[in-house]
Structure formats: structure tokens, C-alpha cells
Amino acid sequence: MSSQLFHFTGFDKSNGSFKPDIDALEILKRILQSHHLLLTPNKVHLKLPKIGDLLSEIDVGVHMACLTETPLQFIAGHIAKYGKFGLGFTIEWALRNGGQNVVYCDSNAPNSYTHTVAGIGGCLIRNGAAYDIQKVSWIAELAAITERFELRHKREWRFLRAPIIDDKLRGIKFSTEDLQTIVCPRLHIAQIRKILEREGFTPNIMPTEDYWIE
């Protein structure tokens, strides 16, 4: 297990591809300068086991930030998929701010969790969730903390709720004590170090190349 949760900035979920390094770097800089981990809009599709007439699929839009509990020494596979720029936060910070570890479920194998999600979702919809913002948010959050069983190697955590900050962005505030590590290519370390010094952060800076070679 890891004592930190890592968030990487280099994957574009909208098209399933890497962002250019310059874009991933700018997102990292924006997070550091704002002192907030930013949530972004995501589309969630949850397929549940077919159980009678209970709800079997959920499609929702939700703001979220995704992190991994993968220990740094095993992070190469995550870097290869989610980019070269990352931040490591304490698990205590995540828990204080509503972070949630993802529940991994097999859509072909009913269990008590998927049965409950399907039942609650179906009940809410039948009782007018489409016209009730609170009920819609409950369904969205249930779907957003549930993921396919075959992705359990990601050891994922998610933030689904956060205050609105500048420009209507949603973000989770962090302090010097919360931010433990920066993962960054050597080429950009000097630039990142200047921002860290200006913002008062003192994390360890770990070169991406120590963990993954492109």
C-alpha cells in the first residue's frame, strides 16, 4: 500500500489520448498556483449486472478528480497511460476532503453492492429523479465511485465534490503539509522548483525518468 495518492495531468479522457507535454505541464502549474486540485467534467457509463427489472445501466455527467494509490516504485504503468507530470498527496488529506476509493465490480457477477446500486438507482428514477437535482446527484455519485473489475490494478480514488473557485472551476484546497511529491521530467524541474518556492511548497521532486523511460 502507498502512503500517498498520485494525480497525473497528462491524459485527455475526452478522446482517450495523451495531452501534449506543454498542456500537461500547464495544468500542473495551474494546480500549484491555485493551491487546489482541480475537478474536471467527465462522462460516466456504469453497466450493472442484469437483476430482474432493476436498473442495469447508468449514464451521467459528473465533475471529478482521479488519483491512484499505486506506490511510487510501481508507478511506471500509470505514467505510461496518464502522463509524465504528477502530484503526490497524503491519504489523510484525501480523507479530510471527501476523497473516496473506487469500488470495483464485475458487471456480469451480481453481488450485494451492485444489487444495492441498481435498486437505489431504479428507485430514485421511478420516483422522479430526472426532475430532482439532489436525486440526480446521488445517482451520479454512485455511478462515479464504481468502476469495472478489470481496472482494479489502477487502485483509484476519486473526488466528486468540491467548492467552486476561480472561473467556476471546482477544486480541493491543499497545503504544504498535504503535497508530498512532484513527478516531473528533468527538463522542467527548474521551472517547477521556482513555482514551488514562490508558492511555499516543499515536496520531494522525483524525475519521471527514474520511473519510466519513453
NUFI-935042 format. One line per 10 residues: number of its first residue (from 1); their letters; for each residue x, y, z of N, C-alpha, C. Coordinates in nm, 3 decimals, always signed. Layout:
// residues N
NUM	a	X Y Z X Y Z X Y Z ~ ...
// end
This chain:
// residues 214
1	mssqlfhftg	+0.085 -0.120 +0.000 +0.000 +0.000 +0.000 +0.088 +0.124 +0.000 ~ +0.032 +0.234 -0.044 +0.105 +0.359 -0.052 +0.060 +0.455 +0.057 ~ +0.150 +0.542 +0.099 +0.113 +0.647 +0.194 +0.069 +0.774 +0.123 ~ +0.073 +0.770 -0.011 +0.034 +0.886 -0.091 -0.064 +0.845 -0.200 ~ -0.136 +0.947 -0.249 -0.223 +0.931 -0.365 -0.169 +1.022 -0.475 ~ -0.153 +0.967 -0.595 -0.093 +1.043 -0.705 -0.198 +1.081 -0.810 ~ -0.189 +1.207 -0.852 -0.275 +1.259 -0.959 -0.185 +1.300 -1.074 ~ -0.213 +1.249 -1.195 -0.135 +1.282 -1.314 -0.217 +1.368 -1.409 ~ -0.148 +1.458 -1.479 -0.219 +1.561 -1.556 -0.213 +1.540 -1.707 ~ -0.161 +1.425 -1.753 -0.130 +1.414 -1.895 -0.224 +1.332 -1.981
11	fdksngsfkp	-0.341 +1.295 -1.929 -0.432 +1.211 -2.009 -0.560 +1.288 -2.037 ~ -0.603 +1.286 -2.162 -0.726 +1.353 -2.203 -0.837 +1.250 -2.214 ~ -0.926 +1.247 -2.114 -1.033 +1.147 -2.114 -1.133 +1.167 -2.227 ~ -1.144 +1.288 -2.277 -1.244 +1.317 -2.381 -1.215 +1.242 -2.510 ~ -1.085 +1.217 -2.537 -1.054 +1.142 -2.660 -0.962 +1.023 -2.635 ~ -0.934 +0.994 -2.507 -0.856 +0.875 -2.472 -0.712 +0.878 -2.517 ~ -0.649 +0.996 -2.512 -0.511 +1.005 -2.560 -0.428 +1.095 -2.468 ~ -0.295 +1.089 -2.487 -0.205 +1.179 -2.414 -0.229 +1.324 -2.455 ~ -0.219 +1.412 -2.357 -0.210 +1.554 -2.389 -0.065 +1.585 -2.427 ~ -0.042 +1.689 -2.507 +0.095 +1.732 -2.530 +0.161 +1.767 -2.396
21	didaleilkr	+0.293 +1.746 -2.386 +0.363 +1.775 -2.261 +0.339 +1.917 -2.213 ~ +0.335 +2.012 -2.305 +0.317 +2.152 -2.265 +0.182 +2.173 -2.197 ~ +0.079 +2.102 -2.244 -0.053 +2.114 -2.182 -0.055 +2.050 -2.044 ~ +0.007 +1.933 -2.031 +0.013 +1.866 -1.901 +0.093 +1.949 -1.801 ~ +0.200 +2.012 -1.848 +0.281 +2.099 -1.762 +0.200 +2.220 -1.716 ~ +0.125 +2.280 -1.807 +0.045 +2.398 -1.771 -0.062 +2.363 -1.667 ~ -0.121 +2.245 -1.678 -0.220 +2.203 -1.578 -0.153 +2.186 -1.442 ~ -0.035 +2.122 -1.440 +0.038 +2.107 -1.315 +0.069 +2.243 -1.253 ~ +0.114 +2.337 -1.334 +0.145 +2.472 -1.284 +0.020 +2.541 -1.230 ~ -0.092 +2.522 -1.300 -0.217 +2.585 -1.255 -0.262 +2.529 -1.121
31	ilqshhlllt	-0.246 +2.398 -1.103 -0.281 +2.336 -0.975 -0.195 +2.394 -0.863 ~ -0.064 +2.404 -0.887 +0.027 +2.457 -0.785 -0.003 +2.603 -0.753 ~ -0.028 +2.682 -0.855 -0.052 +2.825 -0.835 -0.186 +2.854 -0.770 ~ -0.282 +2.766 -0.791 -0.414 +2.786 -0.730 -0.426 +2.722 -0.592 ~ -0.329 +2.633 -0.559 -0.333 +2.558 -0.433 -0.458 +2.469 -0.425 ~ -0.507 +2.427 -0.541 -0.627 +2.342 -0.546 -0.606 +2.231 -0.648 ~ -0.645 +2.108 -0.610 -0.657 +2.001 -0.708 -0.789 +2.021 -0.781 ~ -0.782 +2.034 -0.913 -0.899 +2.074 -0.990 -0.982 +1.955 -1.035 ~ -1.114 +1.969 -1.025 -1.206 +1.868 -1.077 -1.245 +1.907 -1.220 ~ -1.262 +1.808 -1.305 -1.299 +1.834 -1.444 -1.424 +1.753 -1.480
41	pnkvhlklpk	-1.501 +1.800 -1.579 -1.622 +1.727 -1.619 -1.587 +1.593 -1.683 ~ -1.661 +1.490 -1.647 -1.641 +1.357 -1.703 -1.775 +1.292 -1.731 ~ -1.777 +1.209 -1.835 -1.895 +1.127 -1.862 -1.872 +0.989 -1.803 ~ -1.971 +0.940 -1.731 -1.960 +0.810 -1.665 -2.066 +0.717 -1.721 ~ -2.020 +0.599 -1.765 -2.113 +0.493 -1.807 -2.091 +0.374 -1.716 ~ -2.192 +0.338 -1.640 -2.183 +0.225 -1.548 -2.278 +0.116 -1.594 ~ -2.221 -0.002 -1.620 -2.302 -0.119 -1.656 -2.309 -0.211 -1.535 ~ -2.430 -0.243 -1.493 -2.454 -0.328 -1.377 -2.506 -0.465 -1.421 ~ -2.488 -0.569 -1.338 -2.546 -0.699 -1.372 -2.698 -0.687 -1.387 ~ -2.752 -0.761 -1.481 -2.898 -0.761 -1.502 -2.964 -0.841 -1.390
51	igdllseidv	-3.042 -0.770 -1.308 -3.111 -0.835 -1.196 -3.259 -0.800 -1.207 ~ -3.339 -0.890 -1.260 -3.482 -0.864 -1.275 -3.507 -0.735 -1.350 ~ -3.593 -0.651 -1.294 -3.624 -0.524 -1.360 -3.548 -0.407 -1.298 ~ -3.442 -0.437 -1.222 -3.363 -0.330 -1.162 -3.280 -0.257 -1.269 ~ -3.236 -0.138 -1.235 -3.155 -0.057 -1.325 -3.028 -0.132 -1.364 ~ -2.994 -0.137 -1.493 -2.876 -0.211 -1.537 -2.769 -0.124 -1.603 ~ -2.803 +0.000 -1.639 -2.704 +0.092 -1.696 -2.732 +0.234 -1.650 ~ -2.624 +0.307 -1.624 -2.635 +0.447 -1.581 -2.540 +0.530 -1.665 ~ -2.589 +0.637 -1.724 -2.506 +0.733 -1.797 -2.526 +0.870 -1.735 ~ -2.418 +0.928 -1.682 -2.428 +1.058 -1.616 -2.304 +1.142 -1.646
61	gvhmacltet	-2.317 +1.270 -1.623 -2.203 +1.361 -1.627 -2.171 +1.405 -1.486 ~ -2.044 +1.408 -1.450 -2.006 +1.444 -1.315 -1.866 +1.507 -1.315 ~ -1.844 +1.604 -1.227 -1.710 +1.659 -1.208 -1.632 +1.565 -1.116 ~ -1.507 +1.539 -1.150 -1.427 +1.453 -1.064 -1.279 +1.481 -1.082 ~ -1.202 +1.438 -0.983 -1.056 +1.431 -0.993 -1.017 +1.289 -0.955 ~ -0.927 +1.230 -1.033 -0.889 +1.091 -1.013 -0.744 +1.081 -0.964 ~ -0.722 +0.992 -0.869 -0.589 +0.968 -0.814 -0.567 +0.818 -0.803 ~ -0.441 +0.778 -0.784 -0.410 +0.637 -0.768 -0.333 +0.614 -0.639 ~ -0.361 +0.500 -0.575 -0.291 +0.460 -0.453 -0.171 +0.371 -0.486 ~ -0.136 +0.359 -0.613 -0.021 +0.279 -0.654 +0.106 +0.336 -0.593
71	plqfiaghia	+0.188 +0.255 -0.524 +0.315 +0.305 -0.467 +0.406 +0.358 -0.577 ~ +0.486 +0.458 -0.541 +0.569 +0.525 -0.640 +0.663 +0.429 -0.711 ~ +0.716 +0.329 -0.642 +0.810 +0.237 -0.705 +0.745 +0.148 -0.811 ~ +0.611 +0.146 -0.814 +0.538 +0.067 -0.914 +0.457 +0.155 -1.009 ~ +0.492 +0.282 -1.018 +0.407 +0.379 -1.086 +0.430 +0.383 -1.237 ~ +0.527 +0.310 -1.289 +0.563 +0.321 -1.431 +0.444 +0.298 -1.522 ~ +0.363 +0.196 -1.494 +0.248 +0.168 -1.580 +0.148 +0.281 -1.580 ~ +0.133 +0.346 -1.466 +0.039 +0.458 -1.457 +0.092 +0.578 -1.535 ~ +0.222 +0.606 -1.525 +0.282 +0.716 -1.600 +0.265 +0.691 -1.750 ~ +0.283 +0.566 -1.792 +0.273 +0.533 -1.934 +0.134 +0.564 -1.990
81	kygkfglgft	+0.032 +0.561 -1.905 -0.104 +0.586 -1.952 -0.152 +0.727 -1.922 ~ -0.110 +0.783 -1.808 -0.168 +0.910 -1.763 -0.072 +1.029 -1.766 ~ +0.050 +1.008 -1.813 +0.136 +1.122 -1.836 +0.254 +1.134 -1.742 ~ +0.343 +1.226 -1.776 +0.473 +1.240 -1.710 +0.471 +1.336 -1.592 ~ +0.362 +1.408 -1.573 +0.355 +1.512 -1.469 +0.254 +1.471 -1.363 ~ +0.297 +1.467 -1.237 +0.205 +1.424 -1.133 +0.233 +1.489 -0.999 ~ +0.135 +1.476 -0.910 +0.146 +1.528 -0.774 +0.108 +1.417 -0.677 ~ +0.182 +1.405 -0.567 +0.151 +1.307 -0.464 +0.101 +1.374 -0.338 ~ -0.018 +1.338 -0.292 -0.080 +1.396 -0.173 -0.092 +1.290 -0.064 ~ -0.103 +1.336 +0.062 -0.124 +1.242 +0.171 -0.265 +1.184 +0.165
91	iewalrnggq	-0.278 +1.060 +0.207 -0.409 +0.997 +0.214 -0.496 +1.069 +0.317 ~ -0.434 +1.118 +0.424 -0.510 +1.190 +0.526 -0.579 +1.313 +0.468 ~ -0.510 +1.383 +0.378 -0.570 +1.500 +0.311 -0.693 +1.458 +0.230 ~ -0.679 +1.347 +0.158 -0.792 +1.300 +0.077 -0.912 +1.265 +0.164 ~ -0.888 +1.197 +0.274 -0.998 +1.159 +0.363 -1.065 +1.281 +0.425 ~ -0.985 +1.380 +0.464 -1.042 +1.502 +0.523 -1.133 +1.577 +0.426 ~ -1.103 +1.561 +0.297 -1.173 +1.640 +0.196 -1.271 +1.560 +0.112 ~ -1.309 +1.444 +0.160 -1.414 +1.369 +0.090 -1.367 +1.277 -0.020 ~ -1.237 +1.247 -0.025 -1.189 +1.151 -0.124 -1.246 +1.012 -0.099 ~ -1.268 +0.938 -0.204 -1.336 +0.808 -0.196 -1.261 +0.706 -0.280
101	nvvycdsnap	-1.224 +0.593 -0.220 -1.166 +0.487 -0.302 -1.275 +0.424 -0.387 ~ -1.239 +0.392 -0.510 -1.335 +0.336 -0.606 -1.371 +0.193 -0.568 ~ -1.496 +0.155 -0.594 -1.543 +0.018 -0.574 -1.541 -0.052 -0.710 ~ -1.467 -0.162 -0.719 -1.455 -0.235 -0.845 -1.552 -0.353 -0.847 ~ -1.629 -0.360 -0.954 -1.735 -0.461 -0.964 -1.736 -0.525 -1.101 ~ -1.769 -0.653 -1.105 -1.784 -0.727 -1.230 -1.929 -0.711 -1.278 ~ -1.946 -0.652 -1.395 -2.081 -0.627 -1.445 -2.157 -0.756 -1.479 ~ -2.085 -0.868 -1.482 -2.152 -0.996 -1.512 -2.177 -1.080 -1.388 ~ -2.138 -1.030 -1.272 -2.150 -1.110 -1.150 -2.218 -1.027 -1.041 ~ -2.346 -1.045 -1.021 -2.417 -0.969 -0.918 -2.360 -0.994 -0.779
111	nsythtvagi	-2.352 -0.887 -0.699 -2.315 -0.900 -0.559 -2.397 -0.799 -0.479 ~ -2.375 -0.794 -0.350 -2.459 -0.708 -0.266 -2.444 -0.560 -0.303 ~ -2.323 -0.520 -0.343 -2.302 -0.379 -0.377 -2.375 -0.342 -0.506 ~ -2.354 -0.419 -0.614 -2.419 -0.385 -0.741 -2.571 -0.398 -0.729 ~ -2.618 -0.494 -0.651 -2.763 -0.509 -0.630 -2.818 -0.384 -0.562 ~ -2.744 -0.332 -0.464 -2.789 -0.211 -0.393 -2.787 -0.089 -0.484 ~ -2.678 -0.072 -0.562 -2.671 +0.042 -0.655 -2.785 +0.036 -0.756 ~ -2.809 -0.082 -0.813 -2.917 -0.097 -0.911 -3.052 -0.068 -0.848 ~ -3.072 -0.116 -0.727 -3.200 -0.094 -0.661 -3.223 +0.051 -0.625 ~ -3.121 +0.117 -0.569 -3.134 +0.258 -0.531 -3.153 +0.344 -0.655
121	ggclirngaa	-3.070 +0.318 -0.758 -3.083 +0.396 -0.881 -3.220 +0.382 -0.944 ~ -3.269 +0.261 -0.953 -3.401 +0.239 -1.011 -3.510 +0.304 -0.929 ~ -3.500 +0.295 -0.797 -3.600 +0.355 -0.709 -3.603 +0.507 -0.725 ~ -3.484 +0.568 -0.731 -3.478 +0.713 -0.746 -3.537 +0.759 -0.879 ~ -3.505 +0.685 -0.985 -3.557 +0.722 -1.117 -3.709 +0.708 -1.122 ~ -3.759 +0.599 -1.067 -3.905 +0.580 -1.067 -3.976 +0.686 -0.983 ~ -3.904 +0.746 -0.890 -3.963 +0.848 -0.805 -3.925 +0.989 -0.848 ~ -3.896 +1.005 -0.976 -3.880 +1.139 -1.032 -3.743 +1.199 -1.019 ~ -3.636 +1.116 -1.018 -3.502 +1.172 -1.005 -3.467 +1.268 -1.118 ~ -3.523 +1.242 -1.237 -3.490 +1.328 -1.351 -3.531 +1.473 -1.328
131	ydiqkvswia	-3.622 +1.495 -1.234 -3.669 +1.631 -1.208 -3.622 +1.683 -1.072 ~ -3.529 +1.610 -1.009 -3.483 +1.646 -0.875 -3.331 +1.647 -0.876 ~ -3.271 +1.766 -0.864 -3.126 +1.781 -0.872 -3.055 +1.696 -0.767 ~ -3.109 +1.691 -0.646 -3.047 +1.613 -0.539 -3.044 +1.465 -0.573 ~ -3.156 +1.413 -0.626 -3.161 +1.271 -0.661 -3.067 +1.240 -0.778 ~ -3.059 +1.330 -0.874 -2.967 +1.310 -0.986 -2.823 +1.302 -0.935 ~ -2.788 +1.387 -0.838 -2.651 +1.387 -0.786 -2.621 +1.258 -0.711 ~ -2.721 +1.201 -0.642 -2.700 +1.073 -0.574 -2.668 +0.962 -0.674 ~ -2.747 +0.957 -0.781 -2.724 +0.856 -0.884 -2.587 +0.876 -0.948 ~ -2.552 +1.001 -0.978 -2.424 +1.031 -1.041 -2.307 +0.989 -0.954
141	elaaiterfe	-2.317 +1.016 -0.825 -2.206 +0.982 -0.735 -2.193 +0.832 -0.716 ~ -2.304 +0.761 -0.709 -2.297 +0.615 -0.702 -2.226 +0.559 -0.826 ~ -2.263 +0.610 -0.942 -2.202 +0.562 -1.066 -2.053 +0.600 -1.072 ~ -2.020 +0.719 -1.023 -1.884 +0.771 -1.038 -1.784 +0.707 -0.943 ~ -1.829 +0.642 -0.835 -1.735 +0.573 -0.747 -1.731 +0.423 -0.776 ~ -1.794 +0.381 -0.885 -1.798 +0.240 -0.923 -1.724 +0.223 -1.055 ~ -1.641 +0.120 -1.065 -1.561 +0.100 -1.185 -1.556 -0.048 -1.219 ~ -1.519 -0.078 -1.343 -1.512 -0.215 -1.390 -1.404 -0.295 -1.316 ~ -1.433 -0.420 -1.286 -1.344 -0.505 -1.207 -1.207 -0.520 -1.272 ~ -1.204 -0.525 -1.405 -1.077 -0.546 -1.475 -0.982 -0.427 -1.463
151	lrhkrewrfl	-1.030 -0.316 -1.409 -0.946 -0.197 -1.390 -0.896 -0.182 -1.246 ~ -0.911 -0.287 -1.166 -0.878 -0.275 -1.024 -0.729 -0.249 -1.000 ~ -0.643 -0.282 -1.098 -0.499 -0.256 -1.083 -0.469 -0.107 -1.070 ~ -0.564 -0.022 -1.108 -0.542 +0.123 -1.101 -0.547 +0.176 -0.957 ~ -0.607 +0.100 -0.865 -0.615 +0.140 -0.723 -0.662 +0.285 -0.711 ~ -0.773 +0.312 -0.773 -0.815 +0.451 -0.791 -0.897 +0.508 -0.675 ~ -0.875 +0.636 -0.650 -0.957 +0.719 -0.561 -1.016 +0.832 -0.644 ~ -1.129 +0.885 -0.600 -1.190 +0.996 -0.672 -1.247 +1.100 -0.575 ~ -1.237 +1.225 -0.618 -1.310 +1.335 -0.556 -1.428 +1.369 -0.645 ~ -1.546 +1.381 -0.586 -1.666 +1.413 -0.664 -1.730 +1.545 -0.621
161	rapiiddklr	-1.691 +1.595 -0.507 -1.748 +1.720 -0.457 -1.636 +1.816 -0.423 ~ -1.655 +1.942 -0.459 -1.555 +2.044 -0.428 -1.619 +2.181 -0.442 ~ -1.571 +2.279 -0.366 -1.623 +2.415 -0.380 -1.585 +2.475 -0.514 ~ -1.665 +2.570 -0.560 -1.632 +2.644 -0.681 -1.528 +2.750 -0.647 ~ -1.420 +2.755 -0.727 -1.316 +2.856 -0.707 -1.316 +2.948 -0.828 ~ -1.202 +3.003 -0.866 -1.197 +3.100 -0.976 -1.251 +3.042 -1.106 ~ -1.317 +3.127 -1.184 -1.366 +3.091 -1.319 -1.459 +2.971 -1.317 ~ -1.532 +2.956 -1.207 -1.629 +2.848 -1.192 -1.565 +2.710 -1.187 ~ -1.434 +2.703 -1.168 -1.367 +2.575 -1.151 -1.397 +2.521 -1.012 ~ -1.399 +2.388 -1.002 -1.414 +2.323 -0.872 -1.279 +2.266 -0.830
171	gikfstedlq	-1.246 +2.281 -0.703 -1.115 +2.233 -0.660 -1.108 +2.204 -0.511 ~ -1.013 +2.115 -0.474 -0.988 +2.078 -0.336 -0.860 +2.147 -0.291 ~ -0.868 +2.230 -0.189 -0.752 +2.306 -0.142 -0.652 +2.213 -0.073 ~ -0.523 +2.239 -0.095 -0.418 +2.163 -0.026 -0.312 +2.258 +0.027 ~ -0.241 +2.213 +0.130 -0.139 +2.295 +0.196 -0.001 +2.233 +0.172 ~ +0.101 +2.299 +0.227 +0.238 +2.247 +0.216 +0.248 +2.107 +0.274 ~ +0.180 +2.083 +0.386 +0.186 +1.952 +0.450 +0.116 +1.844 +0.368 ~ +0.017 +1.882 +0.289 -0.062 +1.786 +0.211 +0.011 +1.738 +0.086 ~ +0.090 +1.828 +0.024 +0.159 +1.796 -0.100 +0.296 +1.739 -0.069 ~ +0.316 +1.610 -0.100 +0.438 +1.540 -0.062 +0.538 +1.524 -0.176
181	tivcprlhia	+0.488 +1.509 -0.298 +0.576 +1.472 -0.409 +0.531 +1.537 -0.539 ~ +0.629 +1.575 -0.621 +0.604 +1.615 -0.759 +0.680 +1.518 -0.850 ~ +0.611 +1.466 -0.950 +0.675 +1.384 -1.053 +0.681 +1.468 -1.179 ~ +0.802 +1.484 -1.234 +0.820 +1.579 -1.344 +0.945 +1.541 -1.424 ~ +0.940 +1.552 -1.557 +1.061 +1.528 -1.637 +1.173 +1.625 -1.598 ~ +1.295 +1.578 -1.604 +1.410 +1.661 -1.565 +1.413 +1.794 -1.639 ~ +1.371 +1.793 -1.763 +1.372 +1.914 -1.845 +1.297 +2.029 -1.780 ~ +1.194 +1.998 -1.701 +1.107 +2.103 -1.647 +1.123 +2.124 -1.496 ~ +1.217 +2.052 -1.433 +1.229 +2.060 -1.288 +1.264 +2.201 -1.240 ~ +1.355 +2.269 -1.308 +1.394 +2.403 -1.263 +1.275 +2.498 -1.264
191	qirkilereg	+1.193 +2.490 -1.368 +1.075 +2.575 -1.378 +0.975 +2.545 -1.266 ~ +0.953 +2.417 -1.240 +0.860 +2.377 -1.134 +0.914 +2.415 -0.998 ~ +1.045 +2.402 -0.978 +1.103 +2.437 -0.848 +1.081 +2.585 -0.817 ~ +1.091 +2.671 -0.916 +1.067 +2.814 -0.893 +0.924 +2.840 -0.847 ~ +0.828 +2.771 -0.910 +0.688 +2.787 -0.870 +0.667 +2.736 -0.728 ~ +0.725 +2.622 -0.697 +0.712 +2.566 -0.561 +0.767 +2.663 -0.457 ~ +0.882 +2.721 -0.484 +0.942 +2.816 -0.390 +0.854 +2.939 -0.373 ~ +0.801 +2.989 -0.484 +0.716 +3.108 -0.478 +0.587 +3.081 -0.402 ~ +0.531 +2.961 -0.418 +0.404 +2.927 -0.355 +0.420 +2.871 -0.214 ~ +0.545 +2.848 -0.172 +0.568 +2.800 -0.036 +0.555 +2.650 -0.018
201	ftpnimpted	+0.563 +2.573 -0.127 +0.554 +2.427 -0.117 +0.694 +2.366 -0.108 ~ +0.704 +2.254 -0.037 +0.835 +2.189 -0.019 +0.829 +2.038 -0.042 ~ +0.769 +1.993 -0.151 +0.761 +1.848 -0.175 +0.893 +1.794 -0.230 ~ +0.906 +1.663 -0.225 +1.015 +1.598 -0.297 +0.985 +1.606 -0.446 ~ +1.088 +1.631 -0.527 +1.071 +1.633 -0.672 +1.138 +1.508 -0.728 ~ +1.058 +1.424 -0.792 +1.106 +1.298 -0.844 +1.106 +1.302 -0.997 ~ +1.223 +1.289 -1.060 +1.225 +1.290 -1.208 +1.146 +1.173 -1.266 ~ +1.062 +1.204 -1.363 +0.983 +1.099 -1.428 +1.072 +0.987 -1.481 ~ +1.189 +1.025 -1.532 +1.278 +0.928 -1.595 +1.329 +0.821 -1.496 ~ +1.320 +0.848 -1.366 +1.361 +0.748 -1.266 +1.262 +0.632 -1.258
211	ywie	+1.141 +0.653 -1.313 +1.035 +0.553 -1.301 +0.986 +0.500 -1.436 ~ +1.007 +0.576 -1.541 +0.954 +0.536 -1.671 +1.034 +0.603 -1.781 ~ +1.078 +0.524 -1.878 +1.151 +0.576 -1.994 +1.064 +0.557 -2.117 ~ +1.039 +0.664 -2.189 +0.950 +0.660 -2.306 +1.012 +0.576 -2.418
// end
